[in-house]
């Protein structure tokens, strides 16, 4: 089984440089605007605690998946 959080990070590692290059070449600030929107979304207490809980569940799952 693969780590679901690892898949999200892998997608970000592949796509973020391409998006940054596109912003640089086109003189836009799309990545920055997306970042600000995601930050505002994650600052909501309910969303914040859900993200923390998912991270903890993923961490625990990774600790026990090979036992």
N, C-alpha and C positions, 0 to 999 in steps of 0.2 A: 504494500500500500504506500502511496505517496503522501507527502505532507501537503495538506490543502493550502496552508499559509505559504509554503514554498512555491506553489504554483502561482499564487498572486504576486509574490515578490519577483519570480522569474518573468512574469508578464510585464511588470513595471520596469525591470532592468532592460528588457528588450525594447519596450515602447517609449520610455521616457527620453532616451537620447535622440530618437527619431523626431519626437514632438519638439524637443528643444532645438534641434537643428532646423526644423520647419519654422519655428518662431524666429530664430536668428536670421534665416534667409528671407523671410517675408516681413520682418520688422514688426511682429505681433507680440502679444503678451498672453497668449491663450493658456499656456501652462501655469503661469502665475495666477490667472483668474480661476482656473480649475483648483489650484491649491487653496486659494482663499475660500472658495465655496466649500471644499471638503473640510477645511479647518472650522468654518462656521457650523457645518453640519455636525462634526464630531464634538463640538463644544456643548451640545445639548446633553444634559445629564443622563437622560435615558439612553441615548446613542452611545455616550461615553462608557457607561457601565456595561452595555451589551458588547461593545468592542473589547473591553477589559476581560469580560467573562469568556468570550470566544478565544481570546489569546491564552487565558489560563487553561481552558479546556484543551486547546491545541498543545500547549506545553505539557500538560499531564498525559495526554494521549501519546506524545512522542516519548515520554519517559517510560511508559508501560507497554508500548506496542511490541517490543522485542522480548518481553518476559514470558 
